[in-house]
Amino acid sequence: MAPLLDVNNLTTHFYTQDGVVKAVNGISYTVDERETVGIVGESGSGKSVGVMSLMRLIPTPPGKIVDGQVTFNGQDLLTLSNDEIRSIRGNKIAMIFQDPMTSLNPVLTIGRQISEAVELHLGLDKKQARTRTIELLELVGIPSAGDRVDNYPHQFSGGMRQRVMIAMGLSCNPQLLIADEPTTALDVTIQAQIVDLVKRLREEIGMSIIWITHDLGVVAGLAQKMIVMYGGNIVEQAPVIDLYKNSHHPYTMGLLASLPRLDEDRPQKLRSIDGLPPDLVNYPKGCPFYARCNYRLDKCADTPPQIKEIGVKHKVACHVDVQTAKWTTEHPYEEFNLT
C-alpha cells in the first residue's frame, strides 16, 4: 500500500547576500495513513523549512525548492499550480504553527477565523460555518464554546489559543496534520494536555500527523516513527521504541543524553553537545556533525555519509558503528546507559 505522503530528495536553498544557505539537503521519508511521525533536531536543523517546502510556503525569493518530489495521494505537490496547491493547503493538509499569538489575526474574532476556512473549502454558508466552528471548539476542549466563539485572541490564554489553532487545523477534516513545535511556548502541564488532546483527536478523526519538536521527550508517547535532523539532513530515522533503545547516530545519542532520566537508581549528570551547528552557507565537505562528534574518523571530514538501513525500518547516516567504535573525545556518550 502506497504511503499517504512520500518525500523524496527534497532540497531547499535560500539565496542571500552572504551566499547560498543550504537549509534542507536531500531529505526522504514517508508518512503512512493514520501514522504519527516525529521530526526532532535543534534549531536550524531544517525541520520547519522541510515541512514548509512540502506545503509550498517557502518565500520565493530568497528561498527556492531546487530538487525533489513530494507525493501526496498520488499527486506531486511541487508540480501543482498555485490554485491547485491552495485547494489542498488547509483542506487535505493542515498546519499548526509554533506561536498562536502571531498566527491568529488579533482584529478578527476566533469564530470568524475558523469559519472562513470551512466556508472556503467545504462550501458552507455563514450559519452552517458558525455551527461547525462551535462544534470544533467543543471538540478541542474550549469551555462554553458557544459564548466564546465571538471572543478575540487576546481574550484566550496561551493554551486555549493553541487549542483554537488545533480547531482551525481540524476544521476541514485533513488527512495530514503538521504541527510545528506547537507546545514550545507552553508550560509543562499545558504541553501534556495538548499532546493528549492530539492523541485523542488522531484516534477519533483517523488523520496522519507530522509533529516537529526539538524535544525528544515530548513525542515519546505520541509518534510511531522518529526522524532526527541535523544540518539540513536526516541523520537517523527509526520506529520510536527502536530509536530510544538502540540509537546509532552520535547526534541522536547526544540528544538522548541531554534528557533527564526517571528510571535511574541515582541522579545522572546531563550532558550537552559541545560546539555549534554547521554554517549552512559554508557547508562542511564531509559529515555536518564531524566537528562535534565523539566518534569521528578521518574520512568523516571529507566524505559525507549516505543514509543506509541497519535494521527493520531503521536508517542512519554515519560512517561509524557506534556500538563498537572507539571514543575519540573527552566525554563519550557511553557513560549514559541509553539501552
N, C-alpha and C positions, 0 to 999 in steps of 0.2 A: 504493500500500500504506500502510495507516494506521500511524503510529508506535507503538512499544511504550508509550511514556509521552508524554502531551500535557498540559503545564501551561499553563493559560490564565488570565491576570489574577489570579494568586494574591496575596492581600493578607492580611498578618498583623499585628495590633497587640497591644501589651501595655498594659493599663490599670493605671497605678501612681499613687502619691500625688503624684508630680511632674507627672503628665499622661499623655497617650496617647503611647506610644513607637511610632512608625511604622517597624517593623523591616523589613517587606517590602511593597513598594508596586506591586502590579500586574505581576508578572513573568510572562513567557510564553516557553516554549521546548519543544522536543520531543527525545526520545531514541528513535532507531530501534533495531531489533533488531541485536545484535552491535556496536553503536556505543559508543565511549567519549567522553563529554562532560566536559571540564574546566571547573570553575567557579572563577574566581580573583577576588581582591579582598582589601583589607586587613581587619584585624579590625573587626567592627562593620558590615560592608557588607551583611550579610543572607544570606551563603552558607549557614551552618548552619541558621538559622531557616527558610530556604526549604525545605530538604530535610526538616527535622523536621516542617514543616507538612504536606508531602505524605504523610509516614508517619503523620500524626495523633499525634505525640508532643509537641505543644505543651501545657505545663501550663495547664489552664483552671480557675479564674483563675490568674494575671492575663492569660494570653495568649488570643487569640481569632482564628480564621481568619474574616475579615469578608467575603471575597469570593473568587470564583474557582472553577475546575474543575480537577480532576486526574484525567485519564482514563488508566487502566492496563488494557490488554487489554479495552477497551470498557466498563469499569466506572468510574464516578466515585467515587474513594476518599473524597471528602469527604462523600458521602451514605450511606456504608455504616454499619451498626450496629457497635458495639464488638466484638461477637463476629466479625462478618464481616471487619473490618479486622485483627483478631488472627490470623485464619486466613491472611492474606496476608503480614503482617509476619513476617520470619524464615523464611518459606517461599518465596513468589514474589519478594518484595523483601527483601533483607538489607542490614544496615548495619554498617560497621566504624567505631568511634569513635576519637577522637584519641589518648586515653591509655589503653592497655590495662590499666594497673595499677588504674585506677579503674573500668574496665568489667568486669573479671573479679572474681568473688567470691573473696576471699582465703581463705575457710574451706572451699571446695569444690575437689576435685581438677579438673584440666583435663579429664580424661576425663568426669567427671560433668557438667560444664557444657556440653560439646559433645553428649553423648549425650542429655541432657534434651530438646534441640531436635528431634533425629531421632526420638525416641520419641513426642513430641507430634505432629509434623507428618507423619511418614512411617509411623507406626503400628508401629515395630519393637519387639521385646521387648528386654530388657536385654542379652542375649548378642549379638544382631544389632547393637544400637546400639553396643556396645563395639567390635565388629569394624569397623563403619563409622567410628567415631571414630579408630581406629588407621590406617585407610586414609587418612583426611583429614589426619592429622598427617604421614603419609609424603608425601602429595601436596604439602604446603606446605614440605617440606624439614626437618622435625624429625628429627634423627638418633636412632636407637634408639627409635622411636615406641612400640613395644610395652612398653618398660621405663619410658618417661616418661609414659605415659598416666595414671598414678596420682600424679604429682607435683602440687604446688600452685603457684600463680602466682609466688610469691616465689622459687621454685627455677629460674625461667627468666630469661634476660637480656631486655633491652628489645626487641631484635629478634626473639627467639624468642616473646615474649609477643604481639607484633604478628602473627607467623605463626599463633599459636593463634587470634587474633581472626579472621584471614582464614579459617582452617579452620572456625571456628564460622559465619562468614557463608556459606560454601560448602556447609554440611552438608546443606541440603535442595535443592541444585542450583537456586538462584534464577535467575529470568530477568533481574533487575536487581540489581546490587550497588552500594551507595552507600558510598563511602569518604570519611569526613570528616577531612581532614588526617591521614591515617594514618602519615605519616613525619615529622611535625613534631618529635617528641621524640627522634628517632634521629640518629646521626651520618651523614655523607655516604655512606660506603661501605655502611652498612646500608640507607639510603634507596634507593640504586641496586639493591640486592638485592631489596628489597620491590617496587619498580617492575617489575623484570624478572620477578619471580615472578607478579605480577598480569597482565602481558602474556602470559606463558605459559599461565596458567590461563584467561584470556579465550579464547585460541585453542582450548584443549582442551575447555572447557565450553560455549563459544558464548554467554556471557552479555553483557548490556549493562552499562556502568559509568558512574556519575557520580563523578568524582574531584574533591573540594573541596580547595583549597590557596590559600595566599597567595603562592606562589612560581611564577611563570610558567615557570621553568627546569625544575621537577620534571616537569611534564606535557608538555613539548615533544615528547617521543618516544612518548608514551602515548596522547594524545587525538586524535580526528579533528576534533572541534569544540570551540571555546573560547567560554565565556561570561564576560564581565567585569562584575562587580557593584560598585556604589558607592552608598552611602547608601540601601540597600534597593531599588535599581533596577538593571535590566540596562542598561548604557550601551553595550555593544558585544558582538556575537556573530558569529562567522565560522568557516569552516574553519581549522584550526590554522595551516597554512602561510600562508594569506592574512592572518591576524591578525598574525603575526610580521613578514611582509614589507610589509604595506600597512595598518597600523593607522590608524584615522581618529578615534578619540576621544582628547582630550588626556590623560585619565587612563590609558588603555592605553599611550600613548606614554611617560608618566611612569614607569609600572611597568617598561617595557622599558628605559628609560634608566637605571634603578637596578640593572640586571643587569650583572655583569662580562662582557666580550666576549673571546673567544679568537681571533676572526678579524680583529682589527685589527693594522696594522703596528706601532703603538706603543700603549702603555697609554693608556686614556682615563679621565678623571676621572668617577666615578659621580655622579649627581645624585639628590638626594632631592626629594620633592614637598613644598614648603613648605606650612605651615598645618596645620589639623586637620580631621578628618571633620566633617560637619554634625551639629548637635544634632538627634537624632531625635524629641525632644519638641517643640521649637520648629522644625519642619521648614521649610527655606527655601521661599519662594514660587515661585522660579524654578528654575534648574538647581542641583542639590545640589552640583555641583563648581565653581560660579561663583567662590567666594572663593579658590580655589587654582589657577584656570585661567590659562594663559598666552595664551589666545586669546579671552578673554571679550569680549562685546559688551554694550551697554546692555540690550538686550532679554533677555539671559540672566538678568538679576537678577529679572525679573518673570514670564517665560514659561517654564514647564518644557518641555524639548524632547521631542517624541514620537519613538519609535524608528521608523526608516524603513530600507528596503532600498536599499543603494547599489551592490550587486554581487551576484554569484551566491551566495546564502545568506549574504551579508554585510550585517548590520544595525548601525546606530549611532544613538544618541540624542544629537544635538548640532546646534545652530543653525549652526555654523561649518564650512566646508570647510577643514580644517586644511592641505590641500595648497596652498591659495592664500592663506590668512589672513595678516594682518599680526600681528607679535608685539606684545603689549601689556604684557609684564613684562620684568624684567631678564635672566632666564635661560631663554630659549626652548629647547624640545626640539630645534630644528632643528640644534643643534650635534652631535646624535647621528645618525649615518648608520644609520637603522633599516631601510633597504631593501636 
